Amino acid sequence: MLISKPVAEAIRAGTVTQAFRRWDVPRVKVGGLQLTPAGLVRFDAVSHVRDPSKLTERDARTAGVKNLAALQKALSPTDRRPSARGGRGGDKVYRIRLSWAGEDPRIALREKDPDDAELDELATRLARLDARPSGAWTRDILEWIRDNPRVVSKELAALRGCELLPMKVDIRKLKALGLTISHEVGYELSPRGAAYLDWAARHGH
């Protein structure tokens, strides 16, 4: 489920406590967690809104929507554009109760000093990522980020001679392993990422 950064931050602050989506069936599970730009969000409850016309201004406000008119428009069956609030592709309106569940676990992971067993496991997981037709890439991009910290993404892609969007997808995979840190402009290696590169150089990976 798409949750924008402003809405995620409002969920963290406690000012947004619910969301509304137009789906055929619920696409989230009660008790499930989702990683957002503001940390983990928990889905506390999901219920079918049988009469969306009875939604209120308070419903709009606690869903992070400007007003009821904007919420009703986003949920209109005739407005099937992708939206962070309404969404397309369903005939029913659902209310999803939300709460903030904690920090992004990657933050703690990237600061952790990995031991030899964890470094071996990282090498194995990166080898799996490298096993694609275009060839190995993880070591290369980690070294590029190390040598070009906080370089704007477009420039980094140009330096590497690759397309921007696929490069960003690759970097997100490395971020999920706690190896990189994303900034408003560019990236840098996390302490975990730097430790991995040092270990890999010593062990010939």
C-alpha positions as CSV (number, residue, x, y, z in Angstrom):
1,M,0.0,0.0,0.0
2,L,1.4,3.3,-1.0
3,I,2.1,5.7,1.9
4,S,3.6,9.1,1.0
5,K,6.4,10.6,3.1
6,P,4.2,13.4,4.5
7,V,1.5,11.0,5.5
8,A,4.1,8.5,7.0
9,E,5.5,11.3,9.1
10,A,2.0,12.3,10.2
11,I,1.4,8.7,11.2
12,R,4.6,8.8,13.2
13,A,3.5,12.0,14.9
14,G,0.0,10.5,15.6
15,T,-2.0,13.1,13.6
16,V,-2.9,10.5,10.9
17,T,-4.5,7.4,12.3
18,Q,-6.3,6.0,9.3
19,A,-6.4,5.7,5.6
20,F,-9.0,4.9,3.0
21,R,-8.6,2.9,-0.1
22,R,-10.8,1.6,-3.0
23,W,-10.1,-2.1,-3.4
24,D,-11.9,-5.2,-4.4
25,V,-10.6,-7.0,-1.3
26,P,-8.3,-5.8,1.5
27,R,-4.6,-5.6,0.4
28,V,-3.2,-5.4,3.8
29,K,-3.4,-7.8,6.8
30,V,-4.3,-6.7,10.3
31,G,-1.2,-6.8,12.4
32,G,1.0,-6.4,9.3
33,L,3.9,-4.0,9.1
34,Q,5.0,-1.8,6.2
35,L,8.3,0.1,5.9
36,T,7.7,3.8,5.1
37,P,10.0,6.9,4.8
38,A,9.2,7.6,8.5
39,G,9.7,4.1,9.8
40,L,7.4,1.1,10.4
41,V,3.7,1.4,10.2
42,R,1.3,-1.2,11.6
43,F,-2.1,-2.0,10.2
44,D,-4.3,-2.2,13.3
45,A,-7.7,-2.8,11.6
46,V,-9.4,-3.0,8.2
47,S,-13.1,-2.6,7.7
48,H,-15.4,-2.1,4.7
49,V,-17.0,1.3,4.5
50,R,-20.5,0.4,3.3
51,D,-21.6,4.0,2.7
52,P,-18.7,6.3,1.9
53,S,-21.1,9.3,1.7
54,K,-21.3,9.2,5.5
55,L,-17.6,9.9,5.9
56,T,-16.9,13.1,7.9
57,E,-14.5,16.0,7.9
58,R,-12.8,14.3,10.9
59,D,-12.3,11.2,8.7
60,A,-10.6,13.3,6.1
61,R,-8.4,15.1,8.7
62,T,-7.3,12.0,10.4
63,A,-6.5,10.4,7.0
64,G,-4.2,13.3,6.2
65,V,-6.5,14.7,3.5
66,K,-7.2,18.5,3.2
67,N,-11.0,18.2,3.6
68,L,-13.9,15.9,3.1
69,A,-14.5,17.0,-0.5
70,A,-11.0,16.0,-1.4
71,L,-11.4,12.6,0.3
72,Q,-14.7,12.0,-1.5
73,K,-13.2,12.9,-4.8
74,A,-10.2,10.5,-4.2
75,L,-12.6,7.7,-3.3
76,S,-15.0,8.3,-6.2
77,P,-15.5,5.2,-8.4
78,T,-15.1,7.5,-11.4
79,D,-11.7,8.8,-10.3
80,R,-9.5,5.7,-11.0
81,R,-6.2,7.5,-11.1
82,P,-3.4,6.1,-8.8
83,S,-3.5,8.0,-5.5
84,A,-1.8,7.8,-2.1
85,R,-5.2,8.4,-0.6
86,G,-7.8,6.7,-2.8
87,G,-6.3,4.4,-5.4
88,R,-7.9,2.8,-8.3
89,G,-8.8,-0.8,-9.1
90,G,-11.6,-1.7,-6.7
91,D,-15.4,-1.4,-6.1
92,K,-15.3,-1.2,-2.3
93,V,-14.0,1.4,0.1
94,Y,-12.0,0.2,3.0
95,R,-10.9,2.0,6.2
96,I,-7.5,1.1,7.5
97,R,-6.5,2.0,11.0
98,L,-2.8,2.8,11.3
99,S,-0.2,3.4,13.9
100,W,3.5,4.0,14.0
101,A,5.4,0.8,15.0
102,G,9.0,1.9,15.3
103,E,12.1,3.0,13.5
104,D,13.3,1.7,10.2
105,P,15.2,-1.5,11.2
106,R,17.8,-0.7,8.6
107,I,19.0,2.3,10.6
108,A,20.2,0.1,13.5
109,L,21.5,-2.5,11.0
110,R,23.7,-0.1,9.1
111,E,25.4,1.1,12.3
112,K,26.1,-2.4,13.6
113,D,29.7,-3.7,13.3
114,P,29.3,-7.1,11.6
115,D,31.3,-10.1,12.8
116,D,32.9,-12.6,10.5
117,A,29.8,-14.8,10.3
118,E,27.7,-11.8,9.3
119,L,30.3,-10.8,6.7
120,D,30.3,-14.2,5.2
121,E,26.5,-14.1,5.0
122,L,26.6,-10.7,3.4
123,A,29.1,-12.0,0.8
124,T,26.7,-14.9,0.0
125,R,23.7,-12.6,-0.3
126,L,25.6,-10.1,-2.5
127,A,26.8,-13.0,-4.7
128,R,23.1,-13.9,-5.3
129,L,22.4,-10.3,-6.3
130,D,25.4,-10.5,-8.7
131,A,24.1,-13.6,-10.4
132,R,22.3,-11.9,-13.2
133,P,22.9,-11.8,-17.0
134,S,24.5,-8.4,-16.9
135,G,27.1,-9.6,-14.5
136,A,28.4,-8.7,-11.0
137,W,27.6,-5.2,-9.9
138,T,27.4,-4.9,-6.1
139,R,31.1,-4.4,-5.3
140,D,31.4,-1.9,-8.1
141,I,28.5,0.3,-7.0
142,L,29.6,0.1,-3.3
143,E,33.0,1.4,-4.3
144,W,31.5,4.1,-6.4
145,I,29.4,5.3,-3.5
146,R,32.4,5.1,-1.2
147,D,34.5,7.2,-3.6
148,N,31.6,9.6,-4.5
149,P,29.6,10.3,-1.4
150,R,26.5,12.5,-1.6
151,V,26.8,12.9,-5.4
152,V,23.5,13.7,-6.9
153,S,22.0,10.5,-8.4
154,K,22.0,11.7,-12.0
155,E,25.7,12.5,-11.8
156,L,26.4,9.2,-10.2
157,A,24.6,7.3,-12.9
158,A,26.5,9.3,-15.5
159,L,29.8,8.5,-13.8
160,R,28.9,4.8,-13.8
161,G,27.6,5.0,-17.4
162,C,24.2,3.4,-16.4
163,E,20.6,4.4,-16.4
164,L,19.3,6.3,-13.4
165,L,16.2,4.3,-12.4
166,P,17.8,0.8,-12.6
167,M,20.7,2.1,-10.6
168,K,18.4,3.5,-7.9
169,V,16.7,0.1,-7.7
170,D,20.1,-1.6,-7.2
171,I,21.1,0.9,-4.5
172,R,17.8,0.2,-2.6
173,K,18.7,-3.5,-2.6
174,L,22.0,-2.6,-0.9
175,K,20.2,-0.3,1.5
176,A,18.0,-3.1,2.5
177,L,21.1,-5.0,3.6
178,G,22.2,-2.0,5.7
179,L,25.2,-1.2,3.4
180,T,24.2,2.3,2.2
181,I,22.6,5.5,3.5
182,S,20.3,7.6,1.3
183,H,20.5,11.4,1.7
184,E,18.4,14.3,0.2
185,V,21.3,14.4,-2.3
186,G,23.1,11.2,-3.1
187,Y,24.3,8.3,-1.0
188,E,27.1,7.2,1.2
189,L,28.3,3.9,2.7
190,S,27.1,3.0,6.1
191,P,29.6,1.8,8.7
192,R,28.4,-1.7,7.9
193,G,29.0,-1.1,4.2
194,A,32.5,0.3,4.8
195,A,33.3,-2.7,7.1
196,Y,32.1,-5.1,4.3
197,L,34.3,-3.5,1.7
198,D,37.4,-3.6,4.0
199,W,36.7,-7.3,4.7
200,A,36.0,-8.1,1.1
201,A,39.3,-6.6,0.0
202,R,41.2,-8.6,2.7
203,H,39.5,-11.8,1.7
204,G,39.6,-11.4,-2.1
205,H,35.8,-11.2,-2.6
